[in-house]
Amino acid sequence: MQISSVSRVRAIHRHIARLVAVDAAFMPIFERMESELMEAEAAESTDPVIQARMISKARMISEARRSRQA
């Protein structure tokens, strides 16, 4: 049995969160994983409203991350 994409991303997300608790230098990775988790959850959802919300939130996180890097 193959682990779902959401399950894998969620596990990585949780691991990175633990790293952030120890060292804030991991925050950019956490933010990226946050965005990827939302996208993965949207892809697995059958509800178009949930999909749109998750995609919107993921884009907001990505745009905020990019604006801080500029």
mmCIF file of the N, C-alpha and C atoms, coordinates in Angstrom:
data_MODEL
# 
_entry.id   MODEL 
# 
loop_
_atom_site.group_PDB 
_atom_site.id 
_atom_site.type_symbol 
_atom_site.label_atom_id 
_atom_site.label_alt_id 
_atom_site.label_comp_id 
_atom_site.label_asym_id 
_atom_site.label_entity_id 
_atom_site.label_seq_id 
_atom_site.pdbx_PDB_ins_code 
_atom_site.Cartn_x 
_atom_site.Cartn_y 
_atom_site.Cartn_z 
_atom_site.occupancy 
_atom_site.B_iso_or_equiv 
_atom_site.pdbx_formal_charge 
_atom_site.auth_seq_id 
_atom_site.auth_comp_id 
_atom_site.auth_asym_id 
_atom_site.auth_atom_id 
_atom_site.pdbx_PDB_model_num 
ATOM 1   N N  . MET A 1 1  ? 0.843   -1.183 0.000  1.00 0.00 ? 1  MET A N  1 
ATOM 2   C CA . MET A 1 1  ? 0.000   0.000  0.000  1.00 0.00 ? 1  MET A CA 1 
ATOM 3   C C  . MET A 1 1  ? 0.887   1.246  0.000  1.00 0.00 ? 1  MET A C  1 
ATOM 4   N N  . GLN A 1 2  ? 0.588   2.184  -0.886 1.00 0.00 ? 2  GLN A N  1 
ATOM 5   C CA . GLN A 1 2  ? 1.377   3.398  -0.998 1.00 0.00 ? 2  GLN A CA 1 
ATOM 6   C C  . GLN A 1 2  ? 0.811   4.482  -0.082 1.00 0.00 ? 2  GLN A C  1 
ATOM 7   N N  . ILE A 1 3  ? 1.691   5.210  0.571  1.00 0.00 ? 3  ILE A N  1 
ATOM 8   C CA . ILE A 1 3  ? 1.281   6.298  1.447  1.00 0.00 ? 3  ILE A CA 1 
ATOM 9   C C  . ILE A 1 3  ? 0.834   7.468  0.577  1.00 0.00 ? 3  ILE A C  1 
ATOM 10  N N  . SER A 1 4  ? -0.271  8.112  0.960  1.00 0.00 ? 4  SER A N  1 
ATOM 11  C CA . SER A 1 4  ? -0.790  9.218  0.158  1.00 0.00 ? 4  SER A CA 1 
ATOM 12  C C  . SER A 1 4  ? 0.162   10.406 0.202  1.00 0.00 ? 4  SER A C  1 
ATOM 13  N N  . SER A 1 5  ? 0.058   11.228 -0.808 1.00 0.00 ? 5  SER A N  1 
ATOM 14  C CA . SER A 1 5  ? 0.879   12.430 -0.897 1.00 0.00 ? 5  SER A CA 1 
ATOM 15  C C  . SER A 1 5  ? 0.647   13.324 0.319  1.00 0.00 ? 5  SER A C  1 
ATOM 16  N N  . VAL A 1 6  ? -0.603  13.470 0.714  1.00 0.00 ? 6  VAL A N  1 
ATOM 17  C CA . VAL A 1 6  ? -0.917  14.312 1.867  1.00 0.00 ? 6  VAL A CA 1 
ATOM 18  C C  . VAL A 1 6  ? -0.251  13.761 3.128  1.00 0.00 ? 6  VAL A C  1 
ATOM 19  N N  . SER A 1 7  ? -0.296  12.464 3.320  1.00 0.00 ? 7  SER A N  1 
ATOM 20  C CA . SER A 1 7  ? 0.319   11.855 4.501  1.00 0.00 ? 7  SER A CA 1 
ATOM 21  C C  . SER A 1 7  ? 1.826   12.094 4.532  1.00 0.00 ? 7  SER A C  1 
ATOM 22  N N  . ARG A 1 8  ? 2.464   11.960 3.392  1.00 0.00 ? 8  ARG A N  1 
ATOM 23  C CA . ARG A 1 8  ? 3.914   12.179 3.318  1.00 0.00 ? 8  ARG A CA 1 
ATOM 24  C C  . ARG A 1 8  ? 4.262   13.637 3.600  1.00 0.00 ? 8  ARG A C  1 
ATOM 25  N N  . VAL A 1 9  ? 3.531   14.547 2.959  1.00 0.00 ? 9  VAL A N  1 
ATOM 26  C CA . VAL A 1 9  ? 3.806   15.972 3.163  1.00 0.00 ? 9  VAL A CA 1 
ATOM 27  C C  . VAL A 1 9  ? 3.515   16.360 4.611  1.00 0.00 ? 9  VAL A C  1 
ATOM 28  N N  . ARG A 1 10 ? 2.445   15.817 5.178  1.00 0.00 ? 10 ARG A N  1 
ATOM 29  C CA . ARG A 1 10 ? 2.095   16.112 6.577  1.00 0.00 ? 10 ARG A CA 1 
ATOM 30  C C  . ARG A 1 10 ? 3.209   15.639 7.524  1.00 0.00 ? 10 ARG A C  1 
ATOM 31  N N  . ALA A 1 11 ? 3.772   14.472 7.265  1.00 0.00 ? 11 ALA A N  1 
ATOM 32  C CA . ALA A 1 11 ? 4.850   13.945 8.104  1.00 0.00 ? 11 ALA A CA 1 
ATOM 33  C C  . ALA A 1 11 ? 6.097   14.826 8.005  1.00 0.00 ? 11 ALA A C  1 
ATOM 34  N N  . ILE A 1 12 ? 6.442   15.252 6.801  1.00 0.00 ? 12 ILE A N  1 
ATOM 35  C CA . ILE A 1 12 ? 7.592   16.135 6.618  1.00 0.00 ? 12 ILE A CA 1 
ATOM 36  C C  . ILE A 1 12 ? 7.338   17.480 7.291  1.00 0.00 ? 12 ILE A C  1 
ATOM 37  N N  . HIS A 1 13 ? 6.127   17.992 7.115  1.00 0.00 ? 13 HIS A N  1 
ATOM 38  C CA . HIS A 1 13 ? 5.714   19.260 7.724  1.00 0.00 ? 13 HIS A CA 1 
ATOM 39  C C  . HIS A 1 13 ? 5.885   19.198 9.242  1.00 0.00 ? 13 HIS A C  1 
ATOM 40  N N  . ARG A 1 14 ? 5.451   18.121 9.843  1.00 0.00 ? 14 ARG A N  1 
ATOM 41  C CA . ARG A 1 14 ? 5.557   17.939 11.297 1.00 0.00 ? 14 ARG A CA 1 
ATOM 42  C C  . ARG A 1 14 ? 7.032   17.882 11.730 1.00 0.00 ? 14 ARG A C  1 
ATOM 43  N N  . HIS A 1 15 ? 7.849   17.178 10.952 1.00 0.00 ? 15 HIS A N  1 
ATOM 44  C CA . HIS A 1 15 ? 9.274   17.067 11.265 1.00 0.00 ? 15 HIS A CA 1 
ATOM 45  C C  . HIS A 1 15 ? 9.951   18.442 11.205 1.00 0.00 ? 15 HIS A C  1 
ATOM 46  N N  . ILE A 1 16 ? 9.662   19.201 10.167 1.00 0.00 ? 16 ILE A N  1 
ATOM 47  C CA . ILE A 1 16 ? 10.249  20.536 10.029 1.00 0.00 ? 16 ILE A CA 1 
ATOM 48  C C  . ILE A 1 16 ? 9.761   21.449 11.156 1.00 0.00 ? 16 ILE A C  1 
ATOM 49  N N  . ALA A 1 17 ? 8.518   21.297 11.580 1.00 0.00 ? 17 ALA A N  1 
ATOM 50  C CA . ALA A 1 17 ? 8.007   22.100 12.698 1.00 0.00 ? 17 ALA A CA 1 
ATOM 51  C C  . ALA A 1 17 ? 8.833   21.844 13.956 1.00 0.00 ? 17 ALA A C  1 
ATOM 52  N N  . ARG A 1 18 ? 9.209   20.603 14.170 1.00 0.00 ? 18 ARG A N  1 
ATOM 53  C CA . ARG A 1 18 ? 10.063  20.286 15.323 1.00 0.00 ? 18 ARG A CA 1 
ATOM 54  C C  . ARG A 1 18 ? 11.422  20.971 15.204 1.00 0.00 ? 18 ARG A C  1 
ATOM 55  N N  . LEU A 1 19 ? 11.954  21.012 13.992 1.00 0.00 ? 19 LEU A N  1 
ATOM 56  C CA . LEU A 1 19 ? 13.232  21.686 13.778 1.00 0.00 ? 19 LEU A CA 1 
ATOM 57  C C  . LEU A 1 19 ? 13.115  23.194 14.030 1.00 0.00 ? 19 LEU A C  1 
ATOM 58  N N  . VAL A 1 20 ? 12.009  23.783 13.607 1.00 0.00 ? 20 VAL A N  1 
ATOM 59  C CA . VAL A 1 20 ? 11.781  25.216 13.839 1.00 0.00 ? 20 VAL A CA 1 
ATOM 60  C C  . VAL A 1 20 ? 11.737  25.518 15.333 1.00 0.00 ? 20 VAL A C  1 
ATOM 61  N N  . ALA A 1 21 ? 11.164  24.614 16.111 1.00 0.00 ? 21 ALA A N  1 
ATOM 62  C CA . ALA A 1 21 ? 11.091  24.811 17.561 1.00 0.00 ? 21 ALA A CA 1 
ATOM 63  C C  . ALA A 1 21 ? 12.482  24.872 18.186 1.00 0.00 ? 21 ALA A C  1 
ATOM 64  N N  . VAL A 1 22 ? 13.455  24.236 17.534 1.00 0.00 ? 22 VAL A N  1 
ATOM 65  C CA . VAL A 1 22 ? 14.835  24.224 18.029 1.00 0.00 ? 22 VAL A CA 1 
ATOM 66  C C  . VAL A 1 22 ? 15.632  25.383 17.429 1.00 0.00 ? 22 VAL A C  1 
ATOM 67  N N  . ASP A 1 23 ? 15.395  25.674 16.142 1.00 0.00 ? 23 ASP A N  1 
ATOM 68  C CA . ASP A 1 23 ? 16.170  26.700 15.444 1.00 0.00 ? 23 ASP A CA 1 
ATOM 69  C C  . ASP A 1 23 ? 15.285  27.381 14.398 1.00 0.00 ? 23 ASP A C  1 
ATOM 70  N N  . ALA A 1 24 ? 15.034  28.659 14.576 1.00 0.00 ? 24 ALA A N  1 
ATOM 71  C CA . ALA A 1 24 ? 14.160  29.413 13.671 1.00 0.00 ? 24 ALA A CA 1 
ATOM 72  C C  . ALA A 1 24 ? 14.716  29.511 12.253 1.00 0.00 ? 24 ALA A C  1 
ATOM 73  N N  . ALA A 1 25 ? 15.958  29.135 12.052 1.00 0.00 ? 25 ALA A N  1 
ATOM 74  C CA . ALA A 1 25 ? 16.537  29.165 10.710 1.00 0.00 ? 25 ALA A CA 1 
ATOM 75  C C  . ALA A 1 25 ? 15.794  28.232 9.752  1.00 0.00 ? 25 ALA A C  1 
ATOM 76  N N  . PHE A 1 26 ? 15.049  27.274 10.295 1.00 0.00 ? 26 PHE A N  1 
ATOM 77  C CA . PHE A 1 26 ? 14.287  26.339 9.467  1.00 0.00 ? 26 PHE A CA 1 
ATOM 78  C C  . PHE A 1 26 ? 12.919  26.896 9.046  1.00 0.00 ? 26 PHE A C  1 
ATOM 79  N N  . MET A 1 27 ? 12.576  28.113 9.475  1.00 0.00 ? 27 MET A N  1 
ATOM 80  C CA . MET A 1 27 ? 11.263  28.688 9.176  1.00 0.00 ? 27 MET A CA 1 
ATOM 81  C C  . MET A 1 27 ? 10.959  28.764 7.679  1.00 0.00 ? 27 MET A C  1 
ATOM 82  N N  . PRO A 1 28 ? 11.886  29.176 6.813  1.00 0.00 ? 28 PRO A N  1 
ATOM 83  C CA . PRO A 1 28 ? 11.553  29.206 5.380  1.00 0.00 ? 28 PRO A CA 1 
ATOM 84  C C  . PRO A 1 28 ? 11.156  27.832 4.839  1.00 0.00 ? 28 PRO A C  1 
ATOM 85  N N  . ILE A 1 29 ? 11.804  26.787 5.321  1.00 0.00 ? 29 ILE A N  1 
ATOM 86  C CA . ILE A 1 29 ? 11.447  25.428 4.882  1.00 0.00 ? 29 ILE A CA 1 
ATOM 87  C C  . ILE A 1 29 ? 10.061  25.073 5.397  1.00 0.00 ? 29 ILE A C  1 
ATOM 88  N N  . PHE A 1 30 ? 9.779   25.438 6.653  1.00 0.00 ? 30 PHE A N  1 
ATOM 89  C CA . PHE A 1 30 ? 8.458   25.172 7.229  1.00 0.00 ? 30 PHE A CA 1 
ATOM 90  C C  . PHE A 1 30 ? 7.373   25.874 6.415  1.00 0.00 ? 30 PHE A C  1 
ATOM 91  N N  . GLU A 1 31 ? 7.613   27.127 6.067  1.00 0.00 ? 31 GLU A N  1 
ATOM 92  C CA . GLU A 1 31 ? 6.610   27.874 5.295  1.00 0.00 ? 31 GLU A CA 1 
ATOM 93  C C  . GLU A 1 31 ? 6.368   27.239 3.931  1.00 0.00 ? 31 GLU A C  1 
ATOM 94  N N  . ARG A 1 32 ? 7.428   26.761 3.314  1.00 0.00 ? 32 ARG A N  1 
ATOM 95  C CA . ARG A 1 32 ? 7.257   26.085 2.027  1.00 0.00 ? 32 ARG A CA 1 
ATOM 96  C C  . ARG A 1 32 ? 6.449   24.803 2.198  1.00 0.00 ? 32 ARG A C  1 
ATOM 97  N N  . MET A 1 33 ? 6.750   24.040 3.248  1.00 0.00 ? 33 MET A N  1 
ATOM 98  C CA . MET A 1 33 ? 6.012   22.803 3.496  1.00 0.00 ? 33 MET A CA 1 
ATOM 99  C C  . MET A 1 33 ? 4.552   23.100 3.832  1.00 0.00 ? 33 MET A C  1 
ATOM 100 N N  . GLU A 1 34 ? 4.308   24.204 4.519  1.00 0.00 ? 34 GLU A N  1 
ATOM 101 C CA . GLU A 1 34 ? 2.932   24.625 4.828  1.00 0.00 ? 34 GLU A CA 1 
ATOM 102 C C  . GLU A 1 34 ? 2.159   24.823 3.525  1.00 0.00 ? 34 GLU A C  1 
ATOM 103 N N  . SER A 1 35 ? 2.781   25.500 2.587  1.00 0.00 ? 35 SER A N  1 
ATOM 104 C CA . SER A 1 35 ? 2.167   25.745 1.293  1.00 0.00 ? 35 SER A CA 1 
ATOM 105 C C  . SER A 1 35 ? 1.949   24.433 0.527  1.00 0.00 ? 35 SER A C  1 
ATOM 106 N N  . GLU A 1 36 ? 2.944   23.573 0.530  1.00 0.00 ? 36 GLU A N  1 
ATOM 107 C CA . GLU A 1 36 ? 2.828   22.300 -0.179 1.00 0.00 ? 36 GLU A CA 1 
ATOM 108 C C  . GLU A 1 36 ? 1.763   21.398 0.443  1.00 0.00 ? 36 GLU A C  1 
ATOM 109 N N  . LEU A 1 37 ? 1.643   21.445 1.766  1.00 0.00 ? 37 LEU A N  1 
ATOM 110 C CA . LEU A 1 37 ? 0.612   20.657 2.436  1.00 0.00 ? 37 LEU A CA 1 
ATOM 111 C C  . LEU A 1 37 ? -0.777  21.125 2.012  1.00 0.00 ? 37 LEU A C  1 
ATOM 112 N N  . MET A 1 38 ? -0.980  22.420 1.965  1.00 0.00 ? 38 MET A N  1 
ATOM 113 C CA . MET A 1 38 ? -2.283  22.941 1.539  1.00 0.00 ? 38 MET A CA 1 
ATOM 114 C C  . MET A 1 38 ? -2.598  22.543 0.107  1.00 0.00 ? 38 MET A C  1 
ATOM 115 N N  . GLU A 1 39 ? -1.600  22.602 -0.750 1.00 0.00 ? 39 GLU A N  1 
ATOM 116 C CA . GLU A 1 39 ? -1.809  22.202 -2.143 1.00 0.00 ? 39 GLU A CA 1 
ATOM 117 C C  . GLU A 1 39 ? -2.138  20.709 -2.247 1.00 0.00 ? 39 GLU A C  1 
ATOM 118 N N  . ALA A 1 40 ? -1.451  19.885 -1.473 1.00 0.00 ? 40 ALA A N  1 
ATOM 119 C CA . ALA A 1 40 ? -1.705  18.440 -1.495 1.00 0.00 ? 40 ALA A CA 1 
ATOM 120 C C  . ALA A 1 40 ? -3.107  18.131 -0.961 1.00 0.00 ? 40 ALA A C  1 
ATOM 121 N N  . GLU A 1 41 ? -3.496  18.827 0.111  1.00 0.00 ? 41 GLU A N  1 
ATOM 122 C CA . GLU A 1 41 ? -4.843  18.616 0.664  1.00 0.00 ? 41 GLU A CA 1 
ATOM 123 C C  . GLU A 1 41 ? -5.909  19.057 -0.331 1.00 0.00 ? 41 GLU A C  1 
ATOM 124 N N  . ALA A 1 42 ? -5.658  20.152 -1.029 1.00 0.00 ? 42 ALA A N  1 
ATOM 125 C CA . ALA A 1 42 ? -6.609  20.624 -2.043 1.00 0.00 ? 42 ALA A CA 1 
ATOM 126 C C  . ALA A 1 42 ? -6.731  19.610 -3.175 1.00 0.00 ? 42 ALA A C  1 
ATOM 127 N N  . ALA A 1 43 ? -5.615  19.021 -3.572 1.00 0.00 ? 43 ALA A N  1 
ATOM 128 C CA . ALA A 1 43 ? -5.624  18.058 -4.673 1.00 0.00 ? 43 ALA A CA 1 
ATOM 129 C C  . ALA A 1 43 ? -6.418  16.805 -4.322 1.00 0.00 ? 43 ALA A C  1 
ATOM 130 N N  . GLU A 1 44 ? -6.416  16.418 -3.039 1.00 0.00 ? 44 GLU A N  1 
ATOM 131 C CA . GLU A 1 44 ? -7.141  15.218 -2.635 1.00 0.00 ? 44 GLU A CA 1 
ATOM 132 C C  . GLU A 1 44 ? -8.606  15.487 -2.293 1.00 0.00 ? 44 GLU A C  1 
ATOM 133 N N  . SER A 1 45 ? -8.970  16.737 -2.133 1.00 0.00 ? 45 SER A N  1 
ATOM 134 C CA . SER A 1 45 ? -10.346 17.072 -1.773 1.00 0.00 ? 45 SER A CA 1 
ATOM 135 C C  . SER A 1 45 ? -11.257 16.979 -2.993 1.00 0.00 ? 45 SER A C  1 
ATOM 136 N N  . THR A 1 46 ? -12.490 16.602 -2.749 1.00 0.00 ? 46 THR A N  1 
ATOM 137 C CA . THR A 1 46 ? -13.477 16.578 -3.824 1.00 0.00 ? 46 THR A CA 1 
ATOM 138 C C  . THR A 1 46 ? -14.398 17.796 -3.753 1.00 0.00 ? 46 THR A C  1 
ATOM 139 N N  . ASP A 1 47 ? -14.253 18.593 -2.710 1.00 0.00 ? 47 ASP A N  1 
ATOM 140 C CA . ASP A 1 47 ? -15.078 19.789 -2.527 1.00 0.00 ? 47 ASP A CA 1 
ATOM 141 C C  . ASP A 1 47 ? -14.382 20.978 -3.186 1.00 0.00 ? 47 ASP A C  1 
ATOM 142 N N  . PRO A 1 48 ? -14.996 21.566 -4.213 1.00 0.00 ? 48 PRO A N  1 
ATOM 143 C CA . PRO A 1 48 ? -14.346 22.669 -4.921 1.00 0.00 ? 48 PRO A CA 1 
ATOM 144 C C  . PRO A 1 48 ? -14.109 23.897 -4.041 1.00 0.00 ? 48 PRO A C  1 
ATOM 145 N N  . VAL A 1 49 ? -14.938 24.125 -3.049 1.00 0.00 ? 49 VAL A N  1 
ATOM 146 C CA . VAL A 1 49 ? -14.745 25.265 -2.149 1.00 0.00 ? 49 VAL A CA 1 
ATOM 147 C C  . VAL A 1 49 ? -13.500 25.045 -1.298 1.00 0.00 ? 49 VAL A C  1 
ATOM 148 N N  . ILE A 1 50 ? -13.345 23.835 -0.775 1.00 0.00 ? 50 ILE A N  1 
ATOM 149 C CA . ILE A 1 50 ? -12.149 23.514 0.012  1.00 0.00 ? 50 ILE A CA 1 
ATOM 150 C C  . ILE A 1 50 ? -10.915 23.623 -0.873 1.00 0.00 ? 50 ILE A C  1 
ATOM 151 N N  . GLN A 1 51 ? -11.005 23.119 -2.095 1.00 0.00 ? 51 GLN A N  1 
ATOM 152 C CA . GLN A 1 51 ? -9.874  23.212 -3.015 1.00 0.00 ? 51 GLN A CA 1 
ATOM 153 C C  . GLN A 1 51 ? -9.476  24.669 -3.242 1.00 0.00 ? 51 GLN A C  1 
ATOM 154 N N  . ALA A 1 52 ? -10.453 25.522 -3.516 1.00 0.00 ? 52 ALA A N  1 
ATOM 155 C CA . ALA A 1 52 ? -10.169 26.934 -3.781 1.00 0.00 ? 52 ALA A CA 1 
ATOM 156 C C  . ALA A 1 52 ? -9.557  27.615 -2.558 1.00 0.00 ? 52 ALA A C  1 
ATOM 157 N N  . ARG A 1 53 ? -10.087 27.320 -1.373 1.00 0.00 ? 53 ARG A N  1 
ATOM 158 C CA . ARG A 1 53 ? -9.546  27.921 -0.148 1.00 0.00 ? 53 ARG A CA 1 
ATOM 159 C C  . ARG A 1 53 ? -8.105  27.506 0.087  1.00 0.00 ? 53 ARG A C  1 
ATOM 160 N N  . MET A 1 54 ? -7.823  26.228 -0.071 1.00 0.00 ? 54 MET A N  1 
ATOM 161 C CA . MET A 1 54 ? -6.476  25.730 0.164  1.00 0.00 ? 54 MET A CA 1 
ATOM 162 C C  . MET A 1 54 ? -5.493  26.302 -0.855 1.00 0.00 ? 54 MET A C  1 
ATOM 163 N N  . ILE A 1 55 ? -5.897  26.366 -2.103 1.00 0.00 ? 55 ILE A N  1 
ATOM 164 C CA . ILE A 1 55 ? -5.023  26.922 -3.134 1.00 0.00 ? 55 ILE A CA 1 
ATOM 165 C C  . ILE A 1 55 ? -4.766  28.400 -2.858 1.00 0.00 ? 55 ILE A C  1 
ATOM 166 N N  . SER A 1 56 ? -5.809  29.123 -2.466 1.00 0.00 ? 56 SER A N  1 
ATOM 167 C CA . SER A 1 56 ? -5.658  30.541 -2.141 1.00 0.00 ? 56 SER A CA 1 
ATOM 168 C C  . SER A 1 56 ? -4.690  30.753 -0.979 1.00 0.00 ? 56 SER A C  1 
ATOM 169 N N  . LYS A 1 57 ? -4.841  29.966 0.082  1.00 0.00 ? 57 LYS A N  1 
ATOM 170 C CA . LYS A 1 57 ? -3.954  30.090 1.238  1.00 0.00 ? 57 LYS A CA 1 
ATOM 171 C C  . LYS A 1 57 ? -2.515  29.739 0.869  1.00 0.00 ? 57 LYS A C  1 
ATOM 172 N N  . ALA A 1 58 ? -2.359  28.692 0.066  1.00 0.00 ? 58 ALA A N  1 
ATOM 173 C CA . ALA A 1 58 ? -1.016  28.288 -0.354 1.00 0.00 ? 58 ALA A CA 1 
ATOM 174 C C  . ALA A 1 58 ? -0.351  29.393 -1.162 1.00 0.00 ? 58 ALA A C  1 
ATOM 175 N N  . ARG A 1 59 ? -1.101  30.038 -2.028 1.00 0.00 ? 59 ARG A N  1 
ATOM 176 C CA . ARG A 1 59 ? -0.539  31.133 -2.827 1.00 0.00 ? 59 ARG A CA 1 
ATOM 177 C C  . ARG A 1 59 ? -0.171  32.319 -1.956 1.00 0.00 ? 59 ARG A C  1 
ATOM 178 N N  . MET A 1 60 ? -1.014  32.647 -0.970 1.00 0.00 ? 60 MET A N  1 
ATOM 179 C CA . MET A 1 60 ? -0.699  33.758 -0.072 1.00 0.00 ? 60 MET A CA 1 
ATOM 180 C C  . MET A 1 60 ? 0.601   33.498 0.680  1.00 0.00 ? 60 MET A C  1 
ATOM 181 N N  . ILE A 1 61 ? 0.792   32.275 1.139  1.00 0.00 ? 61 ILE A N  1 
ATOM 182 C CA . ILE A 1 61 ? 2.022   31.920 1.850  1.00 0.00 ? 61 ILE A CA 1 
ATOM 183 C C  . ILE A 1 61 ? 3.219   32.048 0.910  1.00 0.00 ? 61 ILE A C  1 
ATOM 184 N N  . SER A 1 62 ? 3.073   31.544 -0.311 1.00 0.00 ? 62 SER A N  1 
ATOM 185 C CA . SER A 1 62 ? 4.169   31.613 -1.277 1.00 0.00 ? 62 SER A CA 1 
ATOM 186 C C  . SER A 1 62 ? 4.519   33.055 -1.625 1.00 0.00 ? 62 SER A C  1 
ATOM 187 N N  . GLU A 1 63 ? 3.507   33.883 -1.818 1.00 0.00 ? 63 GLU A N  1 
ATOM 188 C CA . GLU A 1 63 ? 3.756   35.279 -2.155 1.00 0.00 ? 63 GLU A CA 1 
ATOM 189 C C  . GLU A 1 63 ? 4.409   36.018 -0.987 1.00 0.00 ? 63 GLU A C  1 
ATOM 190 N N  . ALA A 1 64 ? 3.978   35.753 0.222  1.00 0.00 ? 64 ALA A N  1 
ATOM 191 C CA . ALA A 1 64 ? 4.582   36.389 1.399  1.00 0.00 ? 64 ALA A CA 1 
ATOM 192 C C  . ALA A 1 64 ? 6.040   35.978 1.521  1.00 0.00 ? 64 ALA A C  1 
ATOM 193 N N  . ARG A 1 65 ? 6.318   34.710 1.266  1.00 0.00 ? 65 ARG A N  1 
ATOM 194 C CA . ARG A 1 65 ? 7.686   34.224 1.338  1.00 0.00 ? 65 ARG A CA 1 
ATOM 195 C C  . ARG A 1 65 ? 8.568   34.906 0.297  1.00 0.00 ? 65 ARG A C  1 
ATOM 196 N N  . ARG A 1 66 ? 8.041   35.019 -0.928 1.00 0.00 ? 66 ARG A N  1 
ATOM 197 C CA . ARG A 1 66 ? 8.799   35.655 -1.997 1.00 0.00 ? 66 ARG A CA 1 
ATOM 198 C C  . ARG A 1 66 ? 9.052   37.137 -1.711 1.00 0.00 ? 66 ARG A C  1 
ATOM 199 N N  . SER A 1 67 ? 8.080   37.827 -1.139 1.00 0.00 ? 67 SER A N  1 
ATOM 200 C CA . SER A 1 67 ? 8.244   39.267 -0.875 1.00 0.00 ? 67 SER A CA 1 
ATOM 201 C C  . SER A 1 67 ? 9.289   39.497 0.212  1.00 0.00 ? 67 SER A C  1 
ATOM 202 N N  . ARG A 1 68 ? 9.422   38.588 1.156  1.00 0.00 ? 68 ARG A N  1 
ATOM 203 C CA . ARG A 1 68 ? 10.450  38.712 2.197  1.00 0.00 ? 68 ARG A CA 1 
ATOM 204 C C  . ARG A 1 68 ? 11.847  38.456 1.644  1.00 0.00 ? 68 ARG A C  1 
ATOM 205 N N  . GLN A 1 69 ? 11.925  37.623 0.608  1.00 0.00 ? 69 GLN A N  1 
ATOM 206 C CA . GLN A 1 69 ? 13.215  37.303 0.007  1.00 0.00 ? 69 GLN A CA 1 
ATOM 207 C C  . GLN A 1 69 ? 13.718  38.449 -0.880 1.00 0.00 ? 69 GLN A C  1 
ATOM 208 N N  . ALA A 1 70 ? 12.813  39.269 -1.384 1.00 0.00 ? 70 ALA A N  1 
ATOM 209 C CA . ALA A 1 70 ? 13.195  40.354 -2.310 1.00 0.00 ? 70 ALA A CA 1 
ATOM 210 C C  . ALA A 1 70 ? 13.868  41.511 -1.601 1.00 0.00 ? 70 ALA A C  1 
# 
